[in-house]
């Protein structure tokens, strides 16, 4: 795992076309993510629900 320290307004760039920007640091960290429309971005708990639904659909 890569661990980085960033301040508000600083970015992380992935593969030239995905930018993760630190928007705010308070009780929680607020991130902004810019990615091409072809890249899906989900919070982990939503991603897990989507994956669970796909597994159930494939059993039919």
mmCIF file of the N, C-alpha and C atoms, coordinates in Angstrom:
data_MODEL
# 
_entry.id   MODEL 
# 
loop_
_atom_site.group_PDB 
_atom_site.id 
_atom_site.type_symbol 
_atom_site.label_atom_id 
_atom_site.label_alt_id 
_atom_site.label_comp_id 
_atom_site.label_asym_id 
_atom_site.label_entity_id 
_atom_site.label_seq_id 
_atom_site.pdbx_PDB_ins_code 
_atom_site.Cartn_x 
_atom_site.Cartn_y 
_atom_site.Cartn_z 
_atom_site.occupancy 
_atom_site.B_iso_or_equiv 
_atom_site.pdbx_formal_charge 
_atom_site.auth_seq_id 
_atom_site.auth_comp_id 
_atom_site.auth_asym_id 
_atom_site.auth_atom_id 
_atom_site.pdbx_PDB_model_num 
ATOM 1   N N  . UNK A 1 1  ? 0.846   -1.169  0.000   1.00 0.00 ? 1  UNK A N  1 
ATOM 2   C CA . UNK A 1 1  ? 0.000   0.000   0.000   1.00 0.00 ? 1  UNK A CA 1 
ATOM 3   C C  . UNK A 1 1  ? 0.897   1.240   0.000   1.00 0.00 ? 1  UNK A C  1 
ATOM 4   N N  . UNK A 1 2  ? 0.583   2.168   -0.853  1.00 0.00 ? 2  UNK A N  1 
ATOM 5   C CA . UNK A 1 2  ? 1.257   3.454   -0.889  1.00 0.00 ? 2  UNK A CA 1 
ATOM 6   C C  . UNK A 1 2  ? 0.528   4.395   0.053   1.00 0.00 ? 2  UNK A C  1 
ATOM 7   N N  . UNK A 1 3  ? 1.246   5.001   0.976   1.00 0.00 ? 3  UNK A N  1 
ATOM 8   C CA . UNK A 1 3  ? 0.654   5.949   1.920   1.00 0.00 ? 3  UNK A CA 1 
ATOM 9   C C  . UNK A 1 3  ? 1.249   7.317   1.625   1.00 0.00 ? 3  UNK A C  1 
ATOM 10  N N  . UNK A 1 4  ? 0.378   8.295   1.377   1.00 0.00 ? 4  UNK A N  1 
ATOM 11  C CA . UNK A 1 4  ? 0.817   9.639   1.029   1.00 0.00 ? 4  UNK A CA 1 
ATOM 12  C C  . UNK A 1 4  ? 0.236   10.649  2.011   1.00 0.00 ? 4  UNK A C  1 
ATOM 13  N N  . UNK A 1 5  ? 0.955   11.724  2.228   1.00 0.00 ? 5  UNK A N  1 
ATOM 14  C CA . UNK A 1 5  ? 0.463   12.829  3.029   1.00 0.00 ? 5  UNK A CA 1 
ATOM 15  C C  . UNK A 1 5  ? 0.199   13.997  2.086   1.00 0.00 ? 5  UNK A C  1 
ATOM 16  N N  . UNK A 1 6  ? -0.993  14.545  2.144   1.00 0.00 ? 6  UNK A N  1 
ATOM 17  C CA . UNK A 1 6  ? -1.382  15.669  1.291   1.00 0.00 ? 6  UNK A CA 1 
ATOM 18  C C  . UNK A 1 6  ? -2.050  16.725  2.159   1.00 0.00 ? 6  UNK A C  1 
ATOM 19  N N  . UNK A 1 7  ? -1.997  17.952  1.712   1.00 0.00 ? 7  UNK A N  1 
ATOM 20  C CA . UNK A 1 7  ? -2.679  19.065  2.380   1.00 0.00 ? 7  UNK A CA 1 
ATOM 21  C C  . UNK A 1 7  ? -3.869  19.493  1.512   1.00 0.00 ? 7  UNK A C  1 
ATOM 22  N N  . UNK A 1 8  ? -4.741  20.314  2.081   1.00 0.00 ? 8  UNK A N  1 
ATOM 23  C CA . UNK A 1 8  ? -5.890  20.820  1.333   1.00 0.00 ? 8  UNK A CA 1 
ATOM 24  C C  . UNK A 1 8  ? -5.395  21.476  0.046   1.00 0.00 ? 8  UNK A C  1 
ATOM 25  N N  . UNK A 1 9  ? -6.037  21.123  -1.069  1.00 0.00 ? 9  UNK A N  1 
ATOM 26  C CA . UNK A 1 9  ? -5.694  21.678  -2.371  1.00 0.00 ? 9  UNK A CA 1 
ATOM 27  C C  . UNK A 1 9  ? -4.627  20.893  -3.114  1.00 0.00 ? 9  UNK A C  1 
ATOM 28  N N  . UNK A 1 10 ? -3.979  19.935  -2.442  1.00 0.00 ? 10 UNK A N  1 
ATOM 29  C CA . UNK A 1 10 ? -2.970  19.112  -3.113  1.00 0.00 ? 10 UNK A CA 1 
ATOM 30  C C  . UNK A 1 10 ? -3.639  17.900  -3.746  1.00 0.00 ? 10 UNK A C  1 
ATOM 31  N N  . UNK A 1 11 ? -2.983  17.344  -4.757  1.00 0.00 ? 11 UNK A N  1 
ATOM 32  C CA . UNK A 1 11 ? -3.580  16.273  -5.553  1.00 0.00 ? 11 UNK A CA 1 
ATOM 33  C C  . UNK A 1 11 ? -2.709  15.031  -5.581  1.00 0.00 ? 11 UNK A C  1 
ATOM 34  N N  . UNK A 1 12 ? -3.344  13.941  -5.980  1.00 0.00 ? 12 UNK A N  1 
ATOM 35  C CA . UNK A 1 12 ? -2.671  12.683  -6.324  1.00 0.00 ? 12 UNK A CA 1 
ATOM 36  C C  . UNK A 1 12 ? -3.131  12.359  -7.737  1.00 0.00 ? 12 UNK A C  1 
ATOM 37  N N  . UNK A 1 13 ? -2.212  11.993  -8.623  1.00 0.00 ? 13 UNK A N  1 
ATOM 38  C CA . UNK A 1 13 ? -2.552  11.685  -10.013 1.00 0.00 ? 13 UNK A CA 1 
ATOM 39  C C  . UNK A 1 13 ? -2.282  10.203  -10.255 1.00 0.00 ? 13 UNK A C  1 
ATOM 40  N N  . UNK A 1 14 ? -3.257  9.519   -10.877 1.00 0.00 ? 14 UNK A N  1 
ATOM 41  C CA . UNK A 1 14 ? -3.149  8.102   -11.206 1.00 0.00 ? 14 UNK A CA 1 
ATOM 42  C C  . UNK A 1 14 ? -3.325  7.948   -12.709 1.00 0.00 ? 14 UNK A C  1 
ATOM 43  N N  . UNK A 1 15 ? -2.367  7.317   -13.355 1.00 0.00 ? 15 UNK A N  1 
ATOM 44  C CA . UNK A 1 15 ? -2.454  7.017   -14.795 1.00 0.00 ? 15 UNK A CA 1 
ATOM 45  C C  . UNK A 1 15 ? -2.772  8.213   -15.676 1.00 0.00 ? 15 UNK A C  1 
ATOM 46  N N  . UNK A 1 16 ? -2.248  9.356   -15.402 1.00 0.00 ? 16 UNK A N  1 
ATOM 47  C CA . UNK A 1 16 ? -2.407  10.555  -16.221 1.00 0.00 ? 16 UNK A CA 1 
ATOM 48  C C  . UNK A 1 16 ? -3.825  11.112  -16.295 1.00 0.00 ? 16 UNK A C  1 
ATOM 49  N N  . UNK A 1 17 ? -4.859  10.336  -15.951 1.00 0.00 ? 17 UNK A N  1 
ATOM 50  C CA . UNK A 1 17 ? -6.214  10.846  -16.164 1.00 0.00 ? 17 UNK A CA 1 
ATOM 51  C C  . UNK A 1 17 ? -7.146  10.705  -14.964 1.00 0.00 ? 17 UNK A C  1 
ATOM 52  N N  . UNK A 1 18 ? -6.615  10.297  -13.813 1.00 0.00 ? 18 UNK A N  1 
ATOM 53  C CA . UNK A 1 18 ? -7.418  10.247  -12.597 1.00 0.00 ? 18 UNK A CA 1 
ATOM 54  C C  . UNK A 1 18 ? -6.740  11.159  -11.578 1.00 0.00 ? 18 UNK A C  1 
ATOM 55  N N  . UNK A 1 19 ? -7.499  12.133  -11.075 1.00 0.00 ? 19 UNK A N  1 
ATOM 56  C CA . UNK A 1 19 ? -6.962  13.082  -10.108 1.00 0.00 ? 19 UNK A CA 1 
ATOM 57  C C  . UNK A 1 19 ? -7.777  12.986  -8.823  1.00 0.00 ? 19 UNK A C  1 
ATOM 58  N N  . UNK A 1 20 ? -7.095  12.802  -7.712  1.00 0.00 ? 20 UNK A N  1 
ATOM 59  C CA . UNK A 1 20 ? -7.733  12.798  -6.399  1.00 0.00 ? 20 UNK A CA 1 
ATOM 60  C C  . UNK A 1 20 ? -7.257  14.054  -5.689  1.00 0.00 ? 20 UNK A C  1 
ATOM 61  N N  . UNK A 1 21 ? -8.208  14.913  -5.333  1.00 0.00 ? 21 UNK A N  1 
ATOM 62  C CA . UNK A 1 21 ? -7.880  16.213  -4.743  1.00 0.00 ? 21 UNK A CA 1 
ATOM 63  C C  . UNK A 1 21 ? -8.390  16.252  -3.306  1.00 0.00 ? 21 UNK A C  1 
ATOM 64  N N  . UNK A 1 22 ? -7.554  16.715  -2.379  1.00 0.00 ? 22 UNK A N  1 
ATOM 65  C CA . UNK A 1 22 ? -7.974  16.904  -0.992  1.00 0.00 ? 22 UNK A CA 1 
ATOM 66  C C  . UNK A 1 22 ? -8.718  18.234  -0.922  1.00 0.00 ? 22 UNK A C  1 
ATOM 67  N N  . UNK A 1 23 ? -10.009 18.173  -0.609  1.00 0.00 ? 23 UNK A N  1 
ATOM 68  C CA . UNK A 1 23 ? -10.848 19.367  -0.575  1.00 0.00 ? 23 UNK A CA 1 
ATOM 69  C C  . UNK A 1 23 ? -10.953 19.961  0.819   1.00 0.00 ? 23 UNK A C  1 
ATOM 70  N N  . UNK A 1 24 ? -11.003 19.100  1.843   1.00 0.00 ? 24 UNK A N  1 
ATOM 71  C CA . UNK A 1 24 ? -11.179 19.589  3.203   1.00 0.00 ? 24 UNK A CA 1 
ATOM 72  C C  . UNK A 1 24 ? -10.699 18.534  4.183   1.00 0.00 ? 24 UNK A C  1 
ATOM 73  N N  . UNK A 1 25 ? -10.172 18.995  5.294   1.00 0.00 ? 25 UNK A N  1 
ATOM 74  C CA . UNK A 1 25 ? -9.756  18.103  6.370   1.00 0.00 ? 25 UNK A CA 1 
ATOM 75  C C  . UNK A 1 25 ? -10.375 18.652  7.646   1.00 0.00 ? 25 UNK A C  1 
ATOM 76  N N  . UNK A 1 26 ? -11.278 17.870  8.223   1.00 0.00 ? 26 UNK A N  1 
ATOM 77  C CA . UNK A 1 26 ? -11.938 18.265  9.466   1.00 0.00 ? 26 UNK A CA 1 
ATOM 78  C C  . UNK A 1 26 ? -12.093 17.000  10.279  1.00 0.00 ? 26 UNK A C  1 
ATOM 79  N N  . UNK A 1 27 ? -13.324 16.736  10.740  1.00 0.00 ? 27 UNK A N  1 
ATOM 80  C CA . UNK A 1 27 ? -13.607 15.466  11.398  1.00 0.00 ? 27 UNK A CA 1 
ATOM 81  C C  . UNK A 1 27 ? -13.453 14.312  10.412  1.00 0.00 ? 27 UNK A C  1 
ATOM 82  N N  . UNK A 1 28 ? -13.625 14.622  9.117   1.00 0.00 ? 28 UNK A N  1 
ATOM 83  C CA . UNK A 1 28 ? -13.454 13.666  8.033   1.00 0.00 ? 28 UNK A CA 1 
ATOM 84  C C  . UNK A 1 28 ? -12.625 14.323  6.940   1.00 0.00 ? 28 UNK A C  1 
ATOM 85  N N  . UNK A 1 29 ? -12.035 13.509  6.090   1.00 0.00 ? 29 UNK A N  1 
ATOM 86  C CA . UNK A 1 29 ? -11.312 14.030  4.939   1.00 0.00 ? 29 UNK A CA 1 
ATOM 87  C C  . UNK A 1 29 ? -12.284 14.079  3.766   1.00 0.00 ? 29 UNK A C  1 
ATOM 88  N N  . UNK A 1 30 ? -12.361 15.190  3.069   1.00 0.00 ? 30 UNK A N  1 
ATOM 89  C CA . UNK A 1 30 ? -13.224 15.308  1.890   1.00 0.00 ? 30 UNK A CA 1 
ATOM 90  C C  . UNK A 1 30 ? -12.335 15.267  0.656   1.00 0.00 ? 30 UNK A C  1 
ATOM 91  N N  . UNK A 1 31 ? -12.604 14.302  -0.225  1.00 0.00 ? 31 UNK A N  1 
ATOM 92  C CA . UNK A 1 31 ? -11.828 14.111  -1.443  1.00 0.00 ? 31 UNK A CA 1 
ATOM 93  C C  . UNK A 1 31 ? -12.675 14.409  -2.666  1.00 0.00 ? 31 UNK A C  1 
ATOM 94  N N  . UNK A 1 32 ? -12.067 14.955  -3.672  1.00 0.00 ? 32 UNK A N  1 
ATOM 95  C CA . UNK A 1 32 ? -12.698 15.119  -4.976  1.00 0.00 ? 32 UNK A CA 1 
ATOM 96  C C  . UNK A 1 32 ? -11.974 14.213  -5.952  1.00 0.00 ? 32 UNK A C  1 
ATOM 97  N N  . UNK A 1 33 ? -12.708 13.489  -6.780  1.00 0.00 ? 33 UNK A N  1 
ATOM 98  C CA . UNK A 1 33 ? -12.110 12.547  -7.720  1.00 0.00 ? 33 UNK A CA 1 
ATOM 99  C C  . UNK A 1 33 ? -12.537 12.912  -9.129  1.00 0.00 ? 33 UNK A C  1 
ATOM 100 N N  . UNK A 1 34 ? -11.562 13.179  -9.992  1.00 0.00 ? 34 UNK A N  1 
ATOM 101 C CA . UNK A 1 34 ? -11.824 13.434  -11.405 1.00 0.00 ? 34 UNK A CA 1 
ATOM 102 C C  . UNK A 1 34 ? -11.298 12.242  -12.183 1.00 0.00 ? 34 UNK A C  1 
ATOM 103 N N  . UNK A 1 35 ? -12.180 11.613  -12.946 1.00 0.00 ? 35 UNK A N  1 
ATOM 104 C CA . UNK A 1 35 ? -11.802 10.445  -13.732 1.00 0.00 ? 35 UNK A CA 1 
ATOM 105 C C  . UNK A 1 35 ? -12.618 10.440  -15.014 1.00 0.00 ? 35 UNK A C  1 
ATOM 106 N N  . UNK A 1 36 ? -12.114 9.773   -16.053 1.00 0.00 ? 36 UNK A N  1 
ATOM 107 C CA . UNK A 1 36 ? -12.895 9.660   -17.287 1.00 0.00 ? 36 UNK A CA 1 
ATOM 108 C C  . UNK A 1 36 ? -14.223 8.966   -17.008 1.00 0.00 ? 36 UNK A C  1 
ATOM 109 N N  . UNK A 1 37 ? -15.227 9.248   -17.831 1.00 0.00 ? 37 UNK A N  1 
ATOM 110 C CA . UNK A 1 37 ? -16.542 8.622   -17.635 1.00 0.00 ? 37 UNK A CA 1 
ATOM 111 C C  . UNK A 1 37 ? -16.476 7.100   -17.723 1.00 0.00 ? 37 UNK A C  1 
ATOM 112 N N  . UNK A 1 38 ? -15.473 6.572   -18.400 1.00 0.00 ? 38 UNK A N  1 
ATOM 113 C CA . UNK A 1 38 ? -15.347 5.125   -18.545 1.00 0.00 ? 38 UNK A CA 1 
ATOM 114 C C  . UNK A 1 38 ? -14.851 4.449   -17.264 1.00 0.00 ? 38 UNK A C  1 
ATOM 115 N N  . UNK A 1 39 ? -14.418 5.228   -16.283 1.00 0.00 ? 39 UNK A N  1 
ATOM 116 C CA . UNK A 1 39 ? -13.924 4.688   -15.012 1.00 0.00 ? 39 UNK A CA 1 
ATOM 117 C C  . UNK A 1 39 ? -15.020 4.843   -13.972 1.00 0.00 ? 39 UNK A C  1 
ATOM 118 N N  . UNK A 1 40 ? -15.431 3.736   -13.370 1.00 0.00 ? 40 UNK A N  1 
ATOM 119 C CA . UNK A 1 40 ? -16.442 3.820   -12.317 1.00 0.00 ? 40 UNK A CA 1 
ATOM 120 C C  . UNK A 1 40 ? -15.758 4.053   -10.982 1.00 0.00 ? 40 UNK A C  1 
ATOM 121 N N  . UNK A 1 41 ? -16.363 4.921   -10.175 1.00 0.00 ? 41 UNK A N  1 
ATOM 122 C CA . UNK A 1 41 ? -15.832 5.252   -8.862  1.00 0.00 ? 41 UNK A CA 1 
ATOM 123 C C  . UNK A 1 41 ? -16.965 5.095   -7.855  1.00 0.00 ? 41 UNK A C  1 
ATOM 124 N N  . UNK A 1 42 ? -16.758 4.267   -6.835  1.00 0.00 ? 42 UNK A N  1 
ATOM 125 C CA . UNK A 1 42 ? -17.766 4.035   -5.804  1.00 0.00 ? 42 UNK A CA 1 
ATOM 126 C C  . UNK A 1 42 ? -17.110 4.066   -4.436  1.00 0.00 ? 42 UNK A C  1 
ATOM 127 N N  . UNK A 1 43 ? -17.900 4.398   -3.419  1.00 0.00 ? 43 UNK A N  1 
ATOM 128 C CA . UNK A 1 43 ? -17.457 4.168   -2.046  1.00 0.00 ? 43 UNK A CA 1 
ATOM 129 C C  . UNK A 1 43 ? -17.404 2.654   -1.859  1.00 0.00 ? 43 UNK A C  1 
ATOM 130 N N  . UNK A 1 44 ? -16.533 2.184   -0.993  1.00 0.00 ? 44 UNK A N  1 
ATOM 131 C CA . UNK A 1 44 ? -16.334 0.743   -0.840  1.00 0.00 ? 44 UNK A CA 1 
ATOM 132 C C  . UNK A 1 44 ? -17.620 0.002   -0.497  1.00 0.00 ? 44 UNK A C  1 
ATOM 133 N N  . UNK A 1 45 ? -18.444 0.551   0.393   1.00 0.00 ? 45 UNK A N  1 
ATOM 134 C CA . UNK A 1 45 ? -19.657 -0.163  0.802   1.00 0.00 ? 45 UNK A CA 1 
ATOM 135 C C  . UNK A 1 45 ? -20.641 -0.293  -0.353  1.00 0.00 ? 45 UNK A C  1 
ATOM 136 N N  . UNK A 1 46 ? -20.695 0.686   -1.234  1.00 0.00 ? 46 UNK A N  1 
ATOM 137 C CA . UNK A 1 46 ? -21.556 0.589   -2.413  1.00 0.00 ? 46 UNK A CA 1 
ATOM 138 C C  . UNK A 1 46 ? -20.987 -0.430  -3.389  1.00 0.00 ? 46 UNK A C  1 
ATOM 139 N N  . UNK A 1 47 ? -19.687 -0.394  -3.599  1.00 0.00 ? 47 UNK A N  1 
ATOM 140 C CA . UNK A 1 47 ? -19.025 -1.358  -4.480  1.00 0.00 ? 47 UNK A CA 1 
ATOM 141 C C  . UNK A 1 47 ? -19.313 -2.794  -4.022  1.00 0.00 ? 47 UNK A C  1 
ATOM 142 N N  . UNK A 1 48 ? -19.231 -3.033  -2.717  1.00 0.00 ? 48 UNK A N  1 
ATOM 143 C CA . UNK A 1 48 ? -19.487 -4.380  -2.186  1.00 0.00 ? 48 UNK A CA 1 
ATOM 144 C C  . UNK A 1 48 ? -20.935 -4.808  -2.431  1.00 0.00 ? 48 UNK A C  1 
ATOM 145 N N  . UNK A 1 49 ? -21.888 -3.887  -2.295  1.00 0.00 ? 49 UNK A N  1 
ATOM 146 C CA . UNK A 1 49 ? -23.292 -4.216  -2.573  1.00 0.00 ? 49 UNK A CA 1 
ATOM 147 C C  . UNK A 1 49 ? -23.484 -4.550  -4.047  1.00 0.00 ? 49 UNK A C  1 
ATOM 148 N N  . UNK A 1 50 ? -22.842 -3.807  -4.920  1.00 0.00 ? 50 UNK A N  1 
ATOM 149 C CA . UNK A 1 50 ? -22.937 -4.082  -6.357  1.00 0.00 ? 50 UNK A CA 1 
ATOM 150 C C  . UNK A 1 50 ? -22.364 -5.457  -6.658  1.00 0.00 ? 50 UNK A C  1 
ATOM 151 N N  . UNK A 1 51 ? -21.214 -5.765  -6.068  1.00 0.00 ? 51 UNK A N  1 
ATOM 152 C CA . UNK A 1 51 ? -20.585 -7.065  -6.300  1.00 0.00 ? 51 UNK A CA 1 
ATOM 153 C C  . UNK A 1 51 ? -21.456 -8.195  -5.760  1.00 0.00 ? 51 UNK A C  1 
ATOM 154 N N  . UNK A 1 52 ? -22.069 -8.014  -4.604  1.00 0.00 ? 52 UNK A N  1 
ATOM 155 C CA . UNK A 1 52 ? -22.958 -9.037  -4.031  1.00 0.00 ? 52 UNK A CA 1 
ATOM 156 C C  . UNK A 1 52 ? -24.147 -9.285  -4.949  1.00 0.00 ? 52 UNK A C  1 
ATOM 157 N N  . UNK A 1 53 ? -24.709 -8.221  -5.506  1.00 0.00 ? 53 UNK A N  1 
ATOM 158 C CA . UNK A 1 53 ? -25.829 -8.355  -6.432  1.00 0.00 ? 53 UNK A CA 1 
ATOM 159 C C  . UNK A 1 53 ? -25.431 -9.097  -7.684  1.00 0.00 ? 53 UNK A C  1 
ATOM 160 N N  . UNK A 1 54 ? -24.243 -8.859  -8.181  1.00 0.00 ? 54 UNK A N  1 
ATOM 161 C CA . UNK A 1 54 ? -23.759 -9.564  -9.375  1.00 0.00 ? 54 UNK A CA 1 
ATOM 162 C C  . UNK A 1 54 ? -23.586 -11.037 -9.100  1.00 0.00 ? 54 UNK A C  1 
ATOM 163 N N  . UNK A 1 55 ? -23.099 -11.376 -7.917  1.00 0.00 ? 55 UNK A N  1 
ATOM 164 C CA . UNK A 1 55 ? -22.912 -12.789 -7.566  1.00 0.00 ? 55 UNK A CA 1 
ATOM 165 C C  . UNK A 1 55 ? -24.278 -13.489 -7.492  1.00 0.00 ? 55 UNK A C  1 
ATOM 166 N N  . UNK A 1 56 ? -25.275 -12.812 -6.923  1.00 0.00 ? 56 UNK A N  1 
ATOM 167 C CA . UNK A 1 56 ? -26.609 -13.394 -6.828  1.00 0.00 ? 56 UNK A CA 1 
ATOM 168 C C  . UNK A 1 56 ? -27.213 -13.566 -8.208  1.00 0.00 ? 56 UNK A C  1 
ATOM 169 N N  . UNK A 1 57 ? -27.023 -12.585 -9.094  1.00 0.00 ? 57 UNK A N  1 
ATOM 170 C CA . UNK A 1 57 ? -27.561 -12.672 -10.458 1.00 0.00 ? 57 UNK A CA 1 
ATOM 171 C C  . UNK A 1 57 ? -26.930 -13.807 -11.234 1.00 0.00 ? 57 UNK A C  1 
ATOM 172 N N  . UNK A 1 58 ? -25.654 -14.077 -11.019 1.00 0.00 ? 58 UNK A N  1 
ATOM 173 C CA . UNK A 1 58 ? -24.965 -15.124 -11.777 1.00 0.00 ? 58 UNK A CA 1 
ATOM 174 C C  . UNK A 1 58 ? -25.404 -16.517 -11.327 1.00 0.00 ? 58 UNK A C  1 
ATOM 175 N N  . UNK A 1 59 ? -26.087 -16.627 -10.167 1.00 0.00 ? 59 UNK A N  1 
ATOM 176 C CA . UNK A 1 59 ? -26.539 -17.934 -9.686  1.00 0.00 ? 59 UNK A CA 1 
ATOM 177 C C  . UNK A 1 59 ? -27.854 -18.334 -10.330 1.00 0.00 ? 59 UNK A C  1 
ATOM 178 N N  . UNK A 1 60 ? -28.557 -17.422 -10.967 1.00 0.00 ? 60 UNK A N  1 
ATOM 179 C CA . UNK A 1 60 ? -29.853 -17.730 -11.585 1.00 0.00 ? 60 UNK A CA 1 
ATOM 180 C C  . UNK A 1 60 ? -29.695 -18.602 -12.825 1.00 0.00 ? 60 UNK A C  1 
# 
